[in-house]
Amino acid sequence: MITIDISHIAKHKNKLVAIRHALTLVDTDRELIVTICKEMAFKWIPIILDDVAHLYEENAQLQVDNLNLNLQNDSLLQQNVALSQRLHHQ
């Protein structure tokens, strides 16, 4: 079974919030702005994009699994209807 790790999402959200807070505190400190931008561009955004891609893959697999379960359910329902009709006629 595929599981979604919510801790990654929370970690990314917390980091982006921290970066946003840091940006609001910065007036003219160019070095800090460059450091924050580099961290976002080279560290956090690629990680977040990888996690989003992984979530899309998991979602696609869950849709396939759901379709298969629906087909199995339909088959079992048909079997139950057939058995019910046979029992009713006995």
ChimeraX attribute file (.defattr): number of C-alpha atoms within 10 A of each C-alpha:
attribute: neighborCount
match mode: 1-to-1
recipient: residues
	/A:1	6
	/A:2	8
	/A:3	8
	/A:4	12
	/A:5	10
	/A:6	8
	/A:7	9
	/A:8	13
	/A:9	14
	/A:10	11
	/A:11	12
	/A:12	16
	/A:13	13
	/A:14	12
	/A:15	14
	/A:16	15
	/A:17	12
	/A:18	12
	/A:19	17
	/A:20	12
	/A:21	11
	/A:22	13
	/A:23	15
	/A:24	9
	/A:25	10
	/A:26	11
	/A:27	9
	/A:28	8
	/A:29	10
	/A:30	10
	/A:31	9
	/A:32	14
	/A:33	16
	/A:34	11
	/A:35	11
	/A:36	15
	/A:37	15
	/A:38	12
	/A:39	13
	/A:40	17
	/A:41	12
	/A:42	10
	/A:43	11
	/A:44	16
	/A:45	14
	/A:46	12
	/A:47	15
	/A:48	17
	/A:49	11
	/A:50	12
	/A:51	17
	/A:52	13
	/A:53	12
	/A:54	13
	/A:55	15
	/A:56	12
	/A:57	12
	/A:58	16
	/A:59	14
	/A:60	12
	/A:61	14
	/A:62	15
	/A:63	12
	/A:64	12
	/A:65	13
	/A:66	12
	/A:67	12
	/A:68	12
	/A:69	12
	/A:70	12
	/A:71	12
	/A:72	12
	/A:73	12
	/A:74	12
	/A:75	12
	/A:76	12
	/A:77	12
	/A:78	12
	/A:79	12
	/A:80	12
	/A:81	12
	/A:82	12
	/A:83	12
	/A:84	11
	/A:85	11
	/A:86	10
	/A:87	9
	/A:88	8
	/A:89	7
	/A:90	5
